[in-house]
Amino acid sequence: MLLKDTHLVESNRESGYGRFDLALLPVNEKYYGVILEFKRADDEAHLEAKALEVLAQIDELCG
């Protein structure tokens, strides 16, 4: 089975608040969807803060 048979792939080329970077949207309710959000941290010390920022953004999108 190929991904294209089970999901639609959406990419948001625009950056900005409240938008995901990449989403795998299921074509059928029996499949799970996936939202991918990418952030860049200047160094390892800032990784956790960026991860929490991503989780808050995804939570807001999915409510």
All heavy atoms as TSV, in Angstrom:
chain	resi	resn	atom	element	x	y	z
A	1	MET	N	N	0.854	-1.177	0.000
A	1	MET	CA	C	0.000	0.000	0.000
A	1	MET	C	C	0.898	1.238	0.000
A	1	MET	O	O	1.870	1.328	0.733
A	1	MET	CB	C	-0.892	-0.016	1.241
A	1	MET	CG	C	-1.863	1.125	1.270
A	1	MET	SD	S	-3.005	1.125	2.675
A	1	MET	CE	C	-3.693	-0.494	2.591
A	2	LEU	N	N	0.548	2.185	-0.802
A	2	LEU	CA	C	1.312	3.423	-0.906
A	2	LEU	C	C	0.639	4.539	-0.118
A	2	LEU	O	O	-0.590	4.548	0.046
A	2	LEU	CB	C	1.433	3.846	-2.374
A	2	LEU	CG	C	2.142	2.868	-3.299
A	2	LEU	CD1	C	2.030	3.343	-4.736
A	2	LEU	CD2	C	3.588	2.708	-2.900
A	3	LEU	N	N	1.434	5.482	0.343
A	3	LEU	CA	C	0.910	6.637	1.079
A	3	LEU	C	C	-0.150	7.374	0.272
A	3	LEU	O	O	-1.171	7.790	0.806
A	3	LEU	CB	C	2.047	7.578	1.460
A	3	LEU	CG	C	1.653	8.819	2.240
A	3	LEU	CD1	C	1.116	8.438	3.606
A	3	LEU	CD2	C	2.817	9.758	2.376
A	4	LYS	N	N	0.052	7.491	-1.031
A	4	LYS	CA	C	-0.913	8.217	-1.867
A	4	LYS	C	C	-2.276	7.528	-1.911
A	4	LYS	O	O	-3.266	8.161	-2.258
A	4	LYS	CB	C	-0.363	8.412	-3.279
A	4	LYS	CG	C	-0.257	7.148	-4.097
A	4	LYS	CD	C	0.265	7.445	-5.482
A	4	LYS	CE	C	0.246	6.166	-6.315
A	4	LYS	NZ	N	0.556	6.428	-7.692
A	5	ASP	N	N	-2.330	6.253	-1.547
A	5	ASP	CA	C	-3.596	5.529	-1.508
A	5	ASP	C	C	-4.379	5.786	-0.226
A	5	ASP	O	O	-5.581	5.544	-0.175
A	5	ASP	CB	C	-3.353	4.023	-1.642
A	5	ASP	CG	C	-2.738	3.640	-2.969
A	5	ASP	OD1	O	-2.984	4.353	-3.979
A	5	ASP	OD2	O	-2.002	2.638	-3.007
A	6	THR	N	N	-3.705	6.265	0.809
A	6	THR	CA	C	-4.346	6.414	2.109
A	6	THR	C	C	-4.398	7.846	2.629
A	6	THR	O	O	-5.173	8.141	3.531
A	6	THR	CB	C	-3.621	5.556	3.159
A	6	THR	OG1	O	-2.255	5.974	3.246
A	6	THR	CG2	C	-3.699	4.079	2.811
A	7	HIS	N	N	-3.547	8.721	2.074
A	7	HIS	CA	C	-3.432	10.077	2.611
A	7	HIS	C	C	-3.263	11.121	1.513
A	7	HIS	O	O	-2.746	10.825	0.444
A	7	HIS	CB	C	-2.224	10.186	3.550
A	7	HIS	CG	C	-2.401	9.453	4.830
A	7	HIS	ND1	N	-2.283	8.096	4.918
A	7	HIS	CD2	C	-2.695	9.892	6.070
A	7	HIS	CE1	C	-2.499	7.726	6.170
A	7	HIS	NE2	N	-2.743	8.794	6.884
A	8	LEU	N	N	-3.685	12.331	1.833
A	8	LEU	CA	C	-3.376	13.498	1.020
A	8	LEU	C	C	-2.228	14.213	1.716
A	8	LEU	O	O	-2.207	14.307	2.941
A	8	LEU	CB	C	-4.578	14.437	0.939
A	8	LEU	CG	C	-5.848	13.870	0.319
A	8	LEU	CD1	C	-6.987	14.866	0.487
A	8	LEU	CD2	C	-5.628	13.548	-1.138
A	9	VAL	N	N	-1.295	14.723	0.958
A	9	VAL	CA	C	-0.160	15.437	1.528
A	9	VAL	C	C	-0.345	16.914	1.244
A	9	VAL	O	O	-0.530	17.321	0.105
A	9	VAL	CB	C	1.175	14.947	0.922
A	9	VAL	CG1	C	2.341	15.743	1.481
A	9	VAL	CG2	C	1.355	13.461	1.173
A	10	GLU	N	N	-0.344	17.707	2.304
A	10	GLU	CA	C	-0.457	19.161	2.166
A	10	GLU	C	C	0.767	19.815	2.778
A	10	GLU	O	O	1.188	19.463	3.867
A	10	GLU	CB	C	-1.710	19.689	2.868
A	10	GLU	CG	C	-2.964	19.467	2.085
A	10	GLU	CD	C	-4.133	20.264	2.632
A	10	GLU	OE1	O	-3.910	21.289	3.294
A	10	GLU	OE2	O	-5.261	19.831	2.399
A	11	SER	N	N	1.304	20.770	2.067
A	11	SER	CA	C	2.450	21.521	2.540
A	11	SER	C	C	2.083	22.992	2.560
A	11	SER	O	O	1.440	23.488	1.638
A	11	SER	CB	C	3.640	21.293	1.604
A	11	SER	OG	O	4.701	22.131	1.960
A	12	ASN	N	N	2.485	23.665	3.612
A	12	ASN	CA	C	2.235	25.094	3.703
A	12	ASN	C	C	3.530	25.812	3.390
A	12	ASN	O	O	4.456	25.827	4.183
A	12	ASN	CB	C	1.743	25.469	5.097
A	12	ASN	CG	C	1.461	26.932	5.185
A	12	ASN	OD1	O	1.361	27.605	4.177
A	12	ASN	ND2	N	1.351	27.438	6.376
A	13	ARG	N	N	3.597	26.400	2.243
A	13	ARG	CA	C	4.826	27.085	1.830
A	13	ARG	C	C	4.987	28.425	2.531
A	13	ARG	O	O	6.071	28.945	2.625
A	13	ARG	CB	C	4.835	27.274	0.318
A	13	ARG	CG	C	4.847	25.966	-0.411
A	13	ARG	CD	C	4.797	26.185	-1.912
A	13	ARG	NE	N	4.597	24.945	-2.602
A	13	ARG	CZ	C	5.577	24.198	-3.096
A	13	ARG	NH1	N	6.821	24.585	-2.959
A	13	ARG	NH2	N	5.311	23.078	-3.724
A	14	GLU	N	N	3.898	28.972	3.012
A	14	GLU	CA	C	3.963	30.248	3.720
A	14	GLU	C	C	4.319	30.000	5.173
A	14	GLU	O	O	3.805	29.093	5.792
A	14	GLU	CB	C	2.614	30.967	3.667
A	14	GLU	CG	C	2.161	31.324	2.284
A	14	GLU	CD	C	0.785	31.969	2.303
A	14	GLU	OE1	O	0.418	32.550	3.333
A	14	GLU	OE2	O	0.106	31.877	1.296
A	15	SER	N	N	5.190	30.817	5.707
A	15	SER	CA	C	5.463	30.712	7.133
A	15	SER	C	C	4.558	31.695	7.857
A	15	SER	O	O	4.114	32.672	7.293
A	15	SER	CB	C	6.930	31.028	7.431
A	15	SER	OG	O	7.225	32.338	7.045
A	16	GLY	N	N	4.269	31.387	9.079
A	16	GLY	CA	C	3.419	32.290	9.837
A	16	GLY	C	C	2.749	31.573	10.981
A	16	GLY	O	O	2.757	30.358	11.076
A	17	TYR	N	N	2.168	32.314	11.843
A	17	TYR	CA	C	1.527	31.776	13.027
A	17	TYR	C	C	0.272	30.996	12.644
A	17	TYR	O	O	-0.511	31.425	11.817
A	17	TYR	CB	C	1.173	32.929	13.961
A	17	TYR	CG	C	0.581	32.466	15.261
A	17	TYR	CD1	C	1.371	31.868	16.211
A	17	TYR	CD2	C	-0.766	32.615	15.512
A	17	TYR	CE1	C	0.837	31.430	17.400
A	17	TYR	CE2	C	-1.323	32.180	16.693
A	17	TYR	CZ	C	-0.512	31.588	17.635
A	17	TYR	OH	O	-1.046	31.138	18.807
A	18	GLY	N	N	0.081	29.843	13.260
A	18	GLY	CA	C	-1.129	29.072	13.068
A	18	GLY	C	C	-1.158	28.230	11.811
A	18	GLY	O	O	-2.211	27.785	11.394
A	19	ARG	N	N	-0.016	27.975	11.212
A	19	ARG	CA	C	0.038	27.154	10.004
A	19	ARG	C	C	1.004	26.005	10.232
A	19	ARG	O	O	2.039	26.153	10.846
A	19	ARG	CB	C	0.498	27.977	8.813
A	19	ARG	CG	C	-0.394	29.159	8.523
A	19	ARG	CD	C	0.073	29.837	7.244
A	19	ARG	NE	N	-0.603	31.076	7.004
A	19	ARG	CZ	C	-1.797	31.180	6.431
A	19	ARG	NH1	N	-2.438	30.113	6.068
A	19	ARG	NH2	N	-2.350	32.354	6.230
A	20	PHE	N	N	0.658	24.842	9.700
A	20	PHE	CA	C	1.545	23.686	9.802
A	20	PHE	C	C	2.535	23.698	8.641
A	20	PHE	O	O	2.307	24.326	7.613
A	20	PHE	CB	C	0.747	22.387	9.803
A	20	PHE	CG	C	-0.127	22.232	8.586
A	20	PHE	CD1	C	0.387	21.730	7.410
A	20	PHE	CD2	C	-1.457	22.607	8.630
A	20	PHE	CE1	C	-0.410	21.601	6.285
A	20	PHE	CE2	C	-2.266	22.473	7.513
A	20	PHE	CZ	C	-1.734	21.974	6.337
A	21	ASP	N	N	3.619	22.953	8.795
A	21	ASP	CA	C	4.592	22.849	7.712
A	21	ASP	C	C	4.237	21.732	6.741
A	21	ASP	O	O	4.348	21.887	5.536
A	21	ASP	CB	C	5.996	22.620	8.275
A	21	ASP	CG	C	6.531	23.858	8.965
A	21	ASP	OD1	O	6.321	24.965	8.435
A	21	ASP	OD2	O	7.139	23.732	10.034
A	22	LEU	N	N	3.793	20.594	7.282
A	22	LEU	CA	C	3.448	19.456	6.443
A	22	LEU	C	C	2.370	18.651	7.146
A	22	LEU	O	O	2.458	18.416	8.354
A	22	LEU	CB	C	4.689	18.587	6.210
A	22	LEU	CG	C	4.582	17.434	5.249
A	22	LEU	CD1	C	4.352	17.933	3.825
A	22	LEU	CD2	C	5.841	16.597	5.295
A	23	ALA	N	N	1.359	18.222	6.399
A	23	ALA	CA	C	0.292	17.408	6.977
A	23	ALA	C	C	0.015	16.218	6.070
A	23	ALA	O	O	-0.001	16.347	4.841
A	23	ALA	CB	C	-0.980	18.226	7.157
A	24	LEU	N	N	-0.174	15.068	6.686
A	24	LEU	CA	C	-0.622	13.864	5.994
A	24	LEU	C	C	-2.060	13.644	6.436
A	24	LEU	O	O	-2.321	13.249	7.568
A	24	LEU	CB	C	0.251	12.668	6.356
A	24	LEU	CG	C	1.752	12.832	6.129
A	24	LEU	CD1	C	2.500	11.603	6.617
A	24	LEU	CD2	C	2.054	13.105	4.675
A	25	LEU	N	N	-2.993	13.934	5.554
A	25	LEU	CA	C	-4.412	13.897	5.886
A	25	LEU	C	C	-5.018	12.596	5.384
A	25	LEU	O	O	-4.940	12.281	4.193
A	25	LEU	CB	C	-5.115	15.097	5.257
A	25	LEU	CG	C	-4.517	16.454	5.614
A	25	LEU	CD1	C	-5.152	17.542	4.775
A	25	LEU	CD2	C	-4.686	16.720	7.091
A	26	PRO	N	N	-5.649	11.825	6.277
A	26	PRO	CA	C	-6.200	10.537	5.864
A	26	PRO	C	C	-7.409	10.720	4.936
A	26	PRO	O	O	-8.209	11.624	5.116
A	26	PRO	CB	C	-6.617	9.895	7.182
A	26	PRO	CG	C	-6.852	11.036	8.102
A	26	PRO	CD	C	-5.891	12.108	7.683
A	27	VAL	N	N	-7.513	9.841	3.955
A	27	VAL	CA	C	-8.665	9.877	3.056
A	27	VAL	C	C	-9.807	9.044	3.614
A	27	VAL	O	O	-10.920	9.095	3.102
A	27	VAL	CB	C	-8.294	9.396	1.629
A	27	VAL	CG1	C	-7.284	10.336	0.992
A	27	VAL	CG2	C	-7.761	7.976	1.644
A	28	ASN	N	N	-9.533	8.300	4.675
A	28	ASN	CA	C	-10.521	7.432	5.307
A	28	ASN	C	C	-10.317	7.500	6.817
A	28	ASN	O	O	-9.186	7.575	7.292
A	28	ASN	CB	C	-10.296	6.002	4.795
A	28	ASN	CG	C	-11.352	5.035	5.251
A	28	ASN	OD1	O	-11.699	4.984	6.424
A	28	ASN	ND2	N	-11.846	4.237	4.321
A	29	GLU	N	N	-11.400	7.438	7.568
A	29	GLU	CA	C	-11.326	7.560	9.033
A	29	GLU	C	C	-10.556	6.430	9.707
A	29	GLU	O	O	-10.186	6.547	10.873
A	29	GLU	CB	C	-12.725	7.655	9.625
A	29	GLU	CG	C	-13.404	8.964	9.337
A	29	GLU	CD	C	-14.762	9.065	10.009
A	29	GLU	OE1	O	-15.102	8.208	10.854
A	29	GLU	OE2	O	-15.485	10.006	9.681
A	30	LYS	N	N	-10.311	5.345	9.016
A	30	LYS	CA	C	-9.581	4.238	9.643
A	30	LYS	C	C	-8.068	4.506	9.725
A	30	LYS	O	O	-7.347	3.776	10.380
A	30	LYS	CB	C	-9.854	2.920	8.928
A	30	LYS	CG	C	-9.265	2.787	7.554
A	30	LYS	CD	C	-9.610	1.426	6.958
A	30	LYS	CE	C	-8.974	1.250	5.593
A	30	LYS	NZ	N	-9.259	-0.072	5.051
A	31	TYR	N	N	-7.599	5.560	9.072
A	31	TYR	CA	C	-6.191	5.928	9.107
A	31	TYR	C	C	-5.966	7.131	10.016
A	31	TYR	O	O	-6.854	7.934	10.209
A	31	TYR	CB	C	-5.671	6.256	7.699
A	31	TYR	CG	C	-5.845	5.131	6.717
A	31	TYR	CD1	C	-6.713	5.259	5.648
A	31	TYR	CD2	C	-5.142	3.945	6.860
A	31	TYR	CE1	C	-6.887	4.226	4.739
A	31	TYR	CE2	C	-5.303	2.914	5.964
A	31	TYR	CZ	C	-6.181	3.056	4.912
A	31	TYR	OH	O	-6.347	2.038	4.028
A	32	TYR	N	N	-4.775	7.239	10.534
A	32	TYR	CA	C	-4.395	8.377	11.346
A	32	TYR	C	C	-3.840	9.487	10.461
A	32	TYR	O	O	-3.222	9.224	9.436
A	32	TYR	CB	C	-3.316	8.000	12.369
A	32	TYR	CG	C	-3.814	7.115	13.480
A	32	TYR	CD1	C	-3.572	5.750	13.460
A	32	TYR	CD2	C	-4.523	7.651	14.540
A	32	TYR	CE1	C	-4.037	4.925	14.482
A	32	TYR	CE2	C	-4.993	6.845	15.566
A	32	TYR	CZ	C	-4.749	5.484	15.526
A	32	TYR	OH	O	-5.198	4.695	16.538
A	33	GLY	N	N	-4.031	10.719	10.899
A	33	GLY	CA	C	-3.408	11.853	10.247
A	33	GLY	C	C	-2.147	12.238	10.995
A	33	GLY	O	O	-1.960	11.880	12.159
A	34	VAL	N	N	-1.279	12.967	10.311
A	34	VAL	CA	C	-0.014	13.390	10.908
A	34	VAL	C	C	0.219	14.849	10.552
A	34	VAL	O	O	0.059	15.242	9.397
A	34	VAL	CB	C	1.170	12.541	10.381
A	34	VAL	CG1	C	2.490	13.029	10.958
A	34	VAL	CG2	C	0.958	11.073	10.676
A	35	ILE	N	N	0.576	15.647	11.552
A	35	ILE	CA	C	0.961	17.039	11.316
A	35	ILE	C	C	2.429	17.172	11.703
A	35	ILE	O	O	2.827	16.770	12.794
A	35	ILE	CB	C	0.113	18.017	12.150
A	35	ILE	CG1	C	-1.342	17.976	11.696
A	35	ILE	CG2	C	0.666	19.434	12.031
A	35	ILE	CD1	C	-2.267	18.819	12.528
A	36	LEU	N	N	3.213	17.728	10.800
A	36	LEU	CA	C	4.633	17.950	11.063
A	36	LEU	C	C	4.906	19.447	11.090
A	36	LEU	O	O	4.486	20.186	10.194
A	36	LEU	CB	C	5.492	17.300	9.978
A	36	LEU	CG	C	5.344	15.788	9.849
A	36	LEU	CD1	C	6.051	15.290	8.607
A	36	LEU	CD2	C	5.889	15.097	11.068
A	37	GLU	N	N	5.570	19.866	12.120
A	37	GLU	CA	C	5.928	21.276	12.292
A	37	GLU	C	C	7.412	21.321	12.576
A	37	GLU	O	O	7.917	20.632	13.464
A	37	GLU	CB	C	5.141	21.885	13.447
A	37	GLU	CG	C	5.447	23.324	13.716
A	37	GLU	CD	C	5.054	24.243	12.570
A	37	GLU	OE1	O	4.054	23.989	11.895
A	37	GLU	OE2	O	5.778	25.244	12.360
A	38	PHE	N	N	8.137	22.105	11.812
A	38	PHE	CA	C	9.585	22.177	11.951
A	38	PHE	C	C	9.991	23.510	12.558
A	38	PHE	O	O	9.481	24.550	12.173
A	38	PHE	CB	C	10.253	22.015	10.580
A	38	PHE	CG	C	9.865	20.735	9.891
A	38	PHE	CD1	C	8.927	20.751	8.878
A	38	PHE	CD2	C	10.425	19.527	10.263
A	38	PHE	CE1	C	8.547	19.574	8.241
A	38	PHE	CE2	C	10.050	18.353	9.637
A	38	PHE	CZ	C	9.113	18.380	8.621
A	39	LYS	N	N	10.907	23.447	13.497
A	39	LYS	CA	C	11.480	24.646	14.111
A	39	LYS	C	C	12.988	24.498	14.118
A	39	LYS	O	O	13.527	23.404	14.133
A	39	LYS	CB	C	10.988	24.836	15.550
A	39	LYS	CG	C	9.505	25.029	15.701
A	39	LYS	CD	C	9.082	26.375	15.212
A	39	LYS	CE	C	7.599	26.572	15.482
A	39	LYS	NZ	N	6.979	27.498	14.596
A	40	ARG	N	N	13.646	25.611	14.156
A	40	ARG	CA	C	15.102	25.622	14.207
A	40	ARG	C	C	15.533	26.242	15.524
A	40	ARG	O	O	15.056	27.309	15.905
A	40	ARG	CB	C	15.634	26.454	13.041
A	40	ARG	CG	C	17.136	26.579	12.979
A	40	ARG	CD	C	17.520	27.352	11.756
A	40	ARG	NE	N	18.583	28.283	11.683
A	40	ARG	CZ	C	19.295	28.870	12.590
A	40	ARG	NH1	N	19.042	28.673	13.831
A	40	ARG	NH2	N	20.259	29.697	12.332
A	41	ALA	N	N	16.445	25.561	16.207
A	41	ALA	CA	C	16.999	26.089	17.456
A	41	ALA	C	C	18.450	26.490	17.201
A	41	ALA	O	O	19.169	25.826	16.459
A	41	ALA	CB	C	16.932	25.039	18.559
A	42	ASP	N	N	18.849	27.582	17.808
A	42	ASP	CA	C	20.223	28.063	17.629
A	42	ASP	C	C	21.256	27.132	18.248
A	42	ASP	O	O	22.384	27.045	17.777
A	42	ASP	CB	C	20.375	29.462	18.208
A	42	ASP	CG	C	19.588	30.486	17.417
A	42	ASP	OD1	O	19.435	30.302	16.198
A	42	ASP	OD2	O	19.123	31.473	18.025
A	43	ASP	N	N	20.848	26.449	19.320
A	43	ASP	CA	C	21.750	25.501	19.961
A	43	ASP	C	C	20.930	24.486	20.743
A	43	ASP	O	O	19.722	24.608	20.883
A	43	ASP	CB	C	22.763	26.210	20.862
A	43	ASP	CG	C	22.101	27.109	21.886
A	43	ASP	OD1	O	21.130	26.671	22.537
A	43	ASP	OD2	O	22.552	28.260	22.047
A	44	GLU	N	N	21.603	23.481	21.257
A	44	GLU	CA	C	20.929	22.383	21.950
A	44	GLU	C	C	20.156	22.851	23.186
A	44	GLU	O	O	19.129	22.279	23.535
A	44	GLU	CB	C	21.957	21.313	22.332
A	44	GLU	CG	C	21.325	20.013	22.751
A	44	GLU	CD	C	22.337	18.899	22.913
A	44	GLU	OE1	O	23.365	18.910	22.212
A	44	GLU	OE2	O	22.079	18.025	23.747
A	45	ALA	N	N	20.609	23.900	23.817
A	45	ALA	CA	C	19.954	24.406	25.026
A	45	ALA	C	C	18.545	24.931	24.739
A	45	ALA	O	O	17.705	24.974	25.631
A	45	ALA	CB	C	20.798	25.511	25.656
A	46	HIS	N	N	18.265	25.291	23.495
A	46	HIS	CA	C	16.956	25.844	23.136
A	46	HIS	C	C	16.005	24.817	22.522
A	46	HIS	O	O	14.879	25.158	22.159
A	46	HIS	CB	C	17.142	27.008	22.156
A	46	HIS	CG	C	17.808	28.195	22.775
A	46	HIS	ND1	N	19.163	28.424	22.641
A	46	HIS	CD2	C	17.314	29.183	23.541
A	46	HIS	CE1	C	19.465	29.526	23.303
A	46	HIS	NE2	N	18.372	30.006	23.864
A	47	LEU	N	N	16.426	23.557	22.401
A	47	LEU	CA	C	15.596	22.538	21.763
A	47	LEU	C	C	14.284	22.294	22.494
A	47	LEU	O	O	13.225	22.187	21.870
A	47	LEU	CB	C	16.367	21.222	21.636
A	47	LEU	CG	C	17.480	21.185	20.597
A	47	LEU	CD1	C	18.208	19.845	20.651
A	47	LEU	CD2	C	16.934	21.436	19.207
A	48	GLU	N	N	14.320	22.195	23.815
A	48	GLU	CA	C	13.099	21.909	24.566
A	48	GLU	C	C	12.095	23.044	24.417
A	48	GLU	O	O	10.898	22.807	24.241
A	48	GLU	CB	C	13.399	21.650	26.044
A	48	GLU	CG	C	12.147	21.225	26.801
A	48	GLU	CD	C	12.431	20.786	28.225
A	48	GLU	OE1	O	13.597	20.625	28.604
A	48	GLU	OE2	O	11.444	20.597	28.950
A	49	ALA	N	N	12.553	24.279	24.475
A	49	ALA	CA	C	11.644	25.421	24.313
A	49	ALA	C	C	11.001	25.403	22.927
A	49	ALA	O	O	9.805	25.682	22.783
A	49	ALA	CB	C	12.394	26.729	24.533
A	50	LYS	N	N	11.768	25.068	21.905
A	50	LYS	CA	C	11.217	24.984	20.546
A	50	LYS	C	C	10.207	23.845	20.433
A	50	LYS	O	O	9.177	23.977	19.783
A	50	LYS	CB	C	12.337	24.811	19.511
A	50	LYS	CG	C	13.162	26.058	19.313
A	50	LYS	CD	C	12.321	27.148	18.688
A	50	LYS	CE	C	13.123	28.391	18.408
A	50	LYS	NZ	N	12.347	29.426	17.761
A	51	ALA	N	N	10.490	22.719	21.081
A	51	ALA	CA	C	9.561	21.590	21.063
A	51	ALA	C	C	8.242	21.968	21.728
A	51	ALA	O	O	7.161	21.641	21.228
A	51	ALA	CB	C	10.179	20.378	21.751
A	52	LEU	N	N	8.294	22.674	22.839
A	52	LEU	CA	C	7.072	23.119	23.510
A	52	LEU	C	C	6.306	24.119	22.651
A	52	LEU	O	O	5.071	24.109	22.621
A	52	LEU	CB	C	7.417	23.726	24.871
A	52	LEU	CG	C	7.961	22.733	25.904
A	52	LEU	CD1	C	8.430	23.474	27.154
A	52	LEU	CD2	C	6.924	21.679	26.242
A	53	GLU	N	N	7.011	24.953	21.926
A	53	GLU	CA	C	6.390	25.906	21.010
A	53	GLU	C	C	5.635	25.166	19.893
A	53	GLU	O	O	4.509	25.517	19.557
A	53	GLU	CB	C	7.481	26.797	20.410
A	53	GLU	CG	C	6.994	27.908	19.531
A	53	GLU	CD	C	8.161	28.732	18.983
A	53	GLU	OE1	O	9.158	28.942	19.692
A	53	GLU	OE2	O	8.046	29.166	17.821
A	54	VAL	N	N	6.246	24.126	19.357
A	54	VAL	CA	C	5.616	23.325	18.310
A	54	VAL	C	C	4.361	22.641	18.845
A	54	VAL	O	O	3.310	22.651	18.199
A	54	VAL	CB	C	6.602	22.274	17.751
A	54	VAL	CG1	C	5.884	21.231	16.922
A	54	VAL	CG2	C	7.674	22.940	16.927
A	55	LEU	N	N	4.453	22.042	20.026
A	55	LEU	CA	C	3.292	21.363	20.607
A	55	LEU	C	C	2.136	22.328	20.841
A	55	LEU	O	O	0.979	21.993	20.592
A	55	LEU	CB	C	3.688	20.667	21.912
A	55	LEU	CG	C	4.597	19.454	21.753
A	55	LEU	CD1	C	5.055	18.962	23.120
A	55	LEU	CD2	C	3.892	18.356	20.980
A	56	ALA	N	N	2.433	23.525	21.304
A	56	ALA	CA	C	1.383	24.525	21.516
A	56	ALA	C	C	0.748	24.927	20.185
A	56	ALA	O	O	-0.483	25.091	20.094
A	56	ALA	CB	C	1.964	25.740	22.224
A	57	GLN	N	N	1.556	25.070	19.155
A	57	GLN	CA	C	1.036	25.449	17.845
A	57	GLN	C	C	0.142	24.342	17.270
A	57	GLN	O	O	-0.938	24.618	16.752
A	57	GLN	CB	C	2.187	25.755	16.890
A	57	GLN	CG	C	1.737	26.278	15.542
A	57	GLN	CD	C	2.902	26.704	14.664
A	57	GLN	OE1	O	4.030	26.829	15.132
A	57	GLN	NE2	N	2.633	26.905	13.408
A	58	ILE	N	N	0.563	23.095	17.374
A	58	ILE	CA	C	-0.243	21.980	16.883
A	58	ILE	C	C	-1.524	21.858	17.679
A	58	ILE	O	O	-2.600	21.638	17.123
A	58	ILE	CB	C	0.579	20.677	16.905
A	58	ILE	CG1	C	1.666	20.729	15.832
A	58	ILE	CG2	C	-0.327	19.469	16.682
A	58	ILE	CD1	C	2.649	19.581	15.872
A	59	ASP	N	N	-1.434	22.024	18.995
A	59	ASP	CA	C	-2.624	21.960	19.844
A	59	ASP	C	C	-3.639	23.032	19.436
A	59	ASP	O	O	-4.833	22.782	19.388
A	59	ASP	CB	C	-2.228	22.113	21.305
A	59	ASP	CG	C	-3.394	21.826	22.238
A	59	ASP	OD1	O	-4.112	20.834	22.002
A	59	ASP	OD2	O	-3.575	22.606	23.200
A	60	GLU	N	N	-3.158	24.216	19.126
A	60	GLU	CA	C	-4.047	25.302	18.701
A	60	GLU	C	C	-4.707	24.997	17.352
A	60	GLU	O	O	-5.879	25.265	17.141
A	60	GLU	CB	C	-3.280	26.621	18.615
A	60	GLU	CG	C	-4.173	27.805	18.331
A	60	GLU	CD	C	-3.414	29.111	18.390
A	60	GLU	OE1	O	-2.634	29.303	19.344
A	60	GLU	OE2	O	-3.604	29.926	17.475
A	61	LEU	N	N	-3.949	24.395	16.456
A	61	LEU	CA	C	-4.489	24.027	15.142
A	61	LEU	C	C	-5.548	22.945	15.245
A	61	LEU	O	O	-6.556	22.990	14.533
A	61	LEU	CB	C	-3.362	23.531	14.225
A	61	LEU	CG	C	-2.456	24.557	13.611
A	61	LEU	CD1	C	-1.260	23.887	12.960
A	61	LEU	CD2	C	-3.209	25.380	12.581
A	62	CYS	N	N	-5.308	21.988	16.119
A	62	CYS	CA	C	-6.202	20.818	16.206
A	62	CYS	C	C	-7.269	20.963	17.286
A	62	CYS	O	O	-8.210	20.191	17.311
A	62	CYS	CB	C	-5.376	19.563	16.461
A	62	CYS	SG	S	-4.236	19.219	15.124
A	63	GLY	N	N	-7.055	21.939	18.172
A	63	GLY	CA	C	-7.998	22.235	19.232
A	63	GLY	C	C	-8.493	21.054	19.932
A	63	GLY	O	O	-9.403	20.750	20.465
